[in-house]
Amino acid sequence: MLTYGLKRGTENELLHIGSVHNGLGCGCVCPHCKHKLIARNKGTKRIPHFAHARGAEDCGKGRMTALHMLAQQIIESGKKVMLPDYKGDYYQKTTELIEFDEVTLEKSTKLDDKLYRPDCVGIKYDDNNGEHRLWIEILVTHEVDANKTDSIRKKKQPCIEIDLSGMLGTEYTKESVTQRLVEGKEDRVWICCPYYDKKNEENKLKALQEEEENRREAEELMKKLMEEENTKLDEEYRKRIEALSKLKESGSQHQSETLNRQNNIATTSTYRDKHEPQFRPPVIPMEKMDGIIQAVHGKSINPANENYSAELAERFKKLWEMNQK
Ligand SMILES: [Zn+2]
C-alpha cells in the first residue's frame, strides 16, 4: 500500500496519507511515475492509502521511490546519520553519529571526469574553511553500481551506503525511517572511507614493521641459540674426543701394564732360572787338587765297572757340595 504521496508541484515533499484530504483533493502525485493519486483514507475495509487515479496503471514503484525520498528528506532536514562500522584489518571503528552543517540532495557532481548524482551529500566545515563531503547513498532496490564505486574509490570520495530495502515491506513512516537512519547500526557500509583507510594503512605499516622486527629478533635469538647449541656440541665433541683419547691412553696403559707384568714374570722366571742353584761342574782349587784326585780316582771305583760314570758323577757332586760349604 502506498502511504506517501508527492505533493504536486514539489520535487520531494512527501505527504502522509493521514495528512491529506480524501480523494483527488489530496493534491498528490505518484512519487515514481508522477501520475495523479487519489487518497483513500475514509475506507473501512482497507487501511488508508493512495491509489493511482483513473486512467493510469499502478506503476508499482511508488512505495519504493517514496521510501527513498523519505530517507533523503529526513537526512536533509535532520542533518545527521549513523555511520557504519569500519572494519579494516588493522583499524576498527564502531558506529558513530555524524552531524552535518549542510545537506544537499541529488546534486550533479563531477567525479573522475564523470557526472554523478549522489542521493545525499552531508557537508561539514572545519575551522580552516575546509569542507568535508560525505556521500550518502540510500539503497532501496539498487545498490551503488560498480562504475560509481570505482570512481568513488579511485578519487577517495568518502561515501556510505544505507540499505533500507528491509523496510520496503513494512508500514514505514517518517518516524521509523528516522529511527533507522539515526539510531540504526546495521544495514550500512562504507563504500569508501579515506580517513579510516589511512589509519588502517598506518597501522598496517606499523604492524608489518613490528612483525619484521619480531621476525628479526626471533631470527637473532634462533641464531644465538644455534651458536650456543653448536658451542655445546663442540664442547661435547671435544669432551668425547678427550674421553676417547683418554680411554685409548688408559687402554694402552692397561695393555702396557699387562705387558709389563708379563715382562716382569718373564724376567723373574729368567732370573729364577738363572739363579736357581743347580749342579755345575765344580771349579776345584789347586790346594785341594791332591785330595780330589784321590777321591775321584778312589781305589774302589774300577773304570771297567759299568757304573763307573755314575759313580764318578756322584763323587764329583759330593766334592762340589763340600766345596760350597
Ligand atoms: Zn506510479
Residues whose N, C-alpha, C, O or C-beta is under 5 A from the ligand:
A	BS01	ZN	C30 H32 C33 K34 C59 G60 G62
